[in-house]
Amino acid sequence: MTPGIDATNASVVQLYWIPLGAGARVVRLSGRLYEAFDAWRHRRPAVPLYHSALVVLAPEGRFIIEQTPIPRVRERRHGVVEGPVGSKLAGHLRLFRYEVRRWRDGVIPDIADAVGSPVGLSDDPARASQVVELVPLVPALVWGRDQEHTGEMWNSNSVIAWLLERAGLDAVTIQPPAGGRAPGWSAGREIARRERVQTWIETSGSCASAASSSAAMNSTSGNRPFR
């Protein structure tokens, strides 16, 4: 990681750590209650929680990538992926759905509250473009649930970690500000890792099958009698 990559570069991938609930009292309170319970359950001190978002300057343009609630006003929606919150059963209601934004020339509403940010992750144009292109492929899993049995719930941090890992940026080495936590980060990394492994298995299987077929054809051809 290269903290503070010059934003005047043609291509930049920057990570922002925003205190959970900045500008939203209800979210801040629920986050504190969640952290208090989790800290009690694991017998550790409660710490600040962070939400992550990306600013990507790619050859295609400047984009904000972030998971947010779906706005009531349709014109304010910028999601390319939508998913349910809490339960699939309630997912047909807007209040219980989230969107993953790929917002060209957009804004992060609480960026002024970001801590230790921006964190520069890459100035490679190809990598920046890949992050942008991957957004519509983000898994639309249930927010707040561990459907894939990773040991952590799926949330906004999972989305960012999944994107970075799939784009070849090492999400393992990325840490929230000192003394804080980013719940869901490990879930995104793990799901991305599983998908890479599955892709490798499928690719290897296809190559092996093609090689086997080719060898069989060559063997049959070699056994034909001369005429």
C-alpha positions as CSV (number, residue, x, y, z in Angstrom):
1,M,0.0,0.0,0.0
2,T,1.1,3.5,-0.7
3,P,-0.7,6.0,1.6
4,G,-1.6,9.2,-0.2
5,I,-1.0,8.4,-3.8
6,D,-1.2,11.6,-5.7
7,A,-4.8,12.1,-6.8
8,T,-3.5,14.0,-9.9
9,N,-2.3,10.7,-11.3
10,A,-4.3,9.5,-14.4
11,S,-5.4,6.3,-12.5
12,V,-5.7,5.8,-8.7
13,V,-7.5,3.4,-6.4
14,Q,-8.1,5.0,-3.0
15,L,-9.7,3.5,0.1
16,Y,-11.5,5.6,2.7
17,W,-12.2,4.5,6.3
18,I,-15.4,6.2,7.6
19,P,-16.5,5.8,11.2
20,L,-19.7,3.7,11.2
21,G,-22.7,5.8,11.5
22,A,-21.0,9.1,10.7
23,G,-23.9,11.5,10.0
24,A,-26.5,8.9,10.9
25,R,-27.4,8.7,14.5
26,V,-29.5,5.5,14.3
27,V,-26.7,3.6,12.5
28,R,-24.1,4.9,14.9
29,L,-26.2,3.7,17.9
30,S,-26.9,0.3,16.4
31,G,-23.3,-0.1,15.5
32,R,-22.2,0.6,19.1
33,L,-24.8,-1.8,20.5
34,Y,-23.5,-4.5,18.0
35,E,-19.9,-3.9,19.0
36,A,-20.7,-3.9,22.7
37,F,-22.4,-7.3,22.4
38,D,-19.7,-8.8,20.2
39,A,-17.0,-7.5,22.6
40,W,-18.8,-9.0,25.5
41,R,-19.3,-12.3,23.7
42,H,-15.6,-12.6,22.8
43,R,-14.4,-11.1,26.1
44,R,-12.5,-8.1,24.6
45,P,-12.7,-4.4,24.8
46,A,-15.2,-2.6,22.5
47,V,-13.5,-0.6,19.7
48,P,-14.5,1.9,17.0
49,L,-16.1,0.4,13.9
50,Y,-15.4,1.5,10.3
51,H,-17.2,1.4,7.0
52,S,-15.1,1.4,3.8
53,A,-15.6,3.0,0.4
54,L,-13.5,3.5,-2.7
55,V,-12.6,6.4,-5.0
56,V,-11.3,5.1,-8.3
57,L,-9.8,7.3,-11.0
58,A,-9.7,5.0,-14.0
59,P,-9.2,5.7,-17.7
60,E,-13.0,5.4,-18.0
61,G,-13.6,8.2,-15.4
62,R,-13.8,8.9,-11.7
63,F,-16.1,6.6,-9.7
64,I,-17.4,6.2,-6.1
65,I,-17.8,2.6,-5.1
66,E,-19.8,2.0,-1.9
67,Q,-22.6,0.0,-0.4
68,T,-25.4,2.1,0.9
69,P,-29.1,1.9,1.6
70,I,-31.3,2.5,-1.5
71,P,-32.5,6.1,-1.5
72,R,-36.2,6.8,-1.6
73,V,-35.8,9.2,-4.6
74,R,-35.2,7.1,-7.7
75,E,-33.0,9.8,-9.3
76,R,-30.6,9.5,-6.4
77,R,-30.0,5.8,-6.9
78,H,-26.6,4.8,-8.4
79,G,-26.5,1.1,-7.7
80,V,-25.5,-1.6,-10.2
81,V,-26.1,-4.4,-7.7
82,E,-29.0,-4.6,-5.2
83,G,-29.4,-7.1,-2.3
84,P,-31.6,-7.7,0.8
85,V,-30.9,-6.5,4.3
86,G,-31.4,-9.0,7.2
87,S,-33.6,-11.4,5.3
88,K,-34.5,-12.4,1.8
89,L,-38.2,-12.4,2.8
90,A,-38.1,-8.7,3.5
91,G,-36.0,-7.9,0.5
92,H,-38.9,-6.8,-1.7
93,L,-39.2,-3.7,0.5
94,R,-36.9,-0.8,-0.3
95,L,-36.2,-0.2,3.4
96,F,-34.7,-3.7,3.5
97,R,-32.5,-3.5,0.5
98,Y,-29.0,-2.1,-0.2
99,E,-27.3,-1.0,-3.4
100,V,-23.7,-1.2,-4.4
101,R,-22.9,2.0,-6.2
102,R,-20.6,2.6,-9.1
103,W,-21.3,6.3,-9.2
104,R,-19.5,8.3,-11.9
105,D,-18.3,11.7,-10.6
106,G,-20.2,10.9,-7.4
107,V,-19.5,11.7,-3.7
108,I,-19.1,9.9,-0.4
109,P,-21.5,11.9,1.9
110,D,-19.4,11.4,5.0
111,I,-15.9,11.7,3.5
112,A,-15.1,14.6,5.7
113,D,-15.3,12.2,8.7
114,A,-12.8,9.7,7.2
115,V,-10.0,8.6,9.4
116,G,-6.4,7.9,8.2
117,S,-7.6,8.4,4.6
118,P,-7.2,8.2,1.7
119,V,-5.2,5.0,1.6
120,G,-3.6,4.7,-1.8
121,L,-3.8,1.1,-3.1
122,S,-2.7,1.3,-6.7
123,D,-1.8,3.7,-9.5
124,D,-2.0,1.0,-12.2
125,P,-4.6,2.0,-14.9
126,A,-5.4,-1.6,-15.7
127,R,-6.0,-2.4,-12.0
128,A,-8.2,0.7,-11.6
129,S,-10.3,-0.3,-14.6
130,Q,-10.6,-3.9,-13.3
131,V,-12.0,-2.7,-10.0
132,V,-14.6,-0.6,-11.9
133,E,-15.5,-3.5,-14.2
134,L,-16.0,-5.9,-11.3
135,V,-18.6,-3.9,-9.4
136,P,-21.7,-5.5,-11.3
137,L,-20.3,-8.9,-10.3
138,V,-20.4,-8.3,-6.6
139,P,-22.4,-11.1,-4.9
140,A,-25.9,-9.9,-3.8
141,L,-25.8,-11.7,-0.5
142,V,-28.0,-10.9,2.5
143,W,-26.5,-8.0,4.5
144,G,-25.9,-8.9,8.1
145,R,-25.9,-12.7,7.5
146,D,-23.2,-15.3,7.0
147,Q,-24.8,-17.2,4.1
148,E,-21.4,-18.5,2.9
149,H,-20.2,-19.7,6.3
150,T,-17.1,-17.6,6.4
151,G,-17.4,-16.8,10.1
152,E,-18.4,-13.2,9.4
153,M,-21.5,-11.4,8.2
154,W,-21.7,-9.9,4.7
155,N,-21.8,-6.1,4.7
156,S,-20.3,-3.0,3.1
157,N,-16.7,-3.9,4.1
158,S,-17.2,-7.4,2.5
159,V,-18.1,-5.7,-0.8
160,I,-14.9,-3.6,-0.8
161,A,-12.7,-6.5,0.3
162,W,-14.2,-8.7,-2.4
163,L,-13.6,-6.2,-5.1
164,L,-10.0,-5.6,-4.1
165,E,-9.2,-9.3,-3.8
166,R,-10.8,-10.1,-7.1
167,A,-8.9,-7.3,-8.8
168,G,-5.6,-8.7,-7.5
169,L,-5.0,-6.2,-4.7
170,D,-3.9,-7.9,-1.5
171,A,-6.8,-7.2,0.8
172,V,-5.1,-9.3,3.6
173,T,-2.6,-6.5,4.2
174,I,-5.2,-3.7,4.4
175,Q,-6.1,-2.8,8.0
176,P,-8.6,-0.3,9.4
177,P,-7.2,2.7,11.5
178,A,-5.3,1.7,14.6
179,G,-7.5,0.5,17.4
180,G,-10.6,0.0,15.1
181,R,-12.3,-2.9,13.4
182,A,-13.9,-3.4,10.0
183,P,-16.5,-6.2,10.5
184,G,-17.2,-8.2,7.3
185,W,-13.8,-7.6,5.7
186,S,-12.6,-11.2,6.1
187,A,-15.9,-12.5,4.6
188,G,-15.3,-10.6,1.4
189,R,-11.8,-11.8,1.1
190,E,-12.7,-15.4,1.8
191,I,-15.6,-15.4,-0.8
192,A,-13.3,-13.9,-3.4
193,R,-10.6,-16.5,-2.6
194,R,-13.1,-19.3,-3.0
195,E,-14.3,-18.0,-6.4
196,R,-10.7,-17.8,-7.6
197,V,-10.0,-21.3,-6.6
198,Q,-13.3,-22.5,-8.3
199,T,-12.3,-20.7,-11.5
200,W,-8.9,-22.3,-11.4
201,I,-10.4,-25.7,-10.9
202,E,-12.8,-25.2,-13.8
203,T,-10.1,-23.9,-16.1
204,S,-7.7,-26.7,-15.2
205,G,-10.5,-29.2,-15.8
206,S,-11.3,-27.8,-19.2
207,C,-7.6,-27.8,-20.2
208,A,-7.1,-31.4,-19.0
209,S,-10.2,-32.5,-20.8
210,A,-9.0,-30.8,-24.1
211,A,-5.6,-32.4,-23.7
212,S,-7.1,-35.8,-23.1
213,S,-9.3,-35.6,-26.2
214,S,-6.4,-34.4,-28.3
215,A,-4.2,-37.3,-27.1
216,A,-7.0,-39.8,-27.8
217,M,-7.4,-38.4,-31.3
218,N,-3.7,-38.6,-32.0
219,S,-3.5,-42.1,-30.7
220,T,-6.4,-43.2,-32.9
221,S,-4.9,-41.5,-35.9
222,G,-1.5,-43.2,-35.2
223,N,-3.1,-46.6,-35.2
224,R,-4.7,-46.3,-38.6
225,P,-3.3,-48.8,-41.2
226,F,-1.6,-47.4,-44.2
227,R,-3.6,-47.7,-47.4
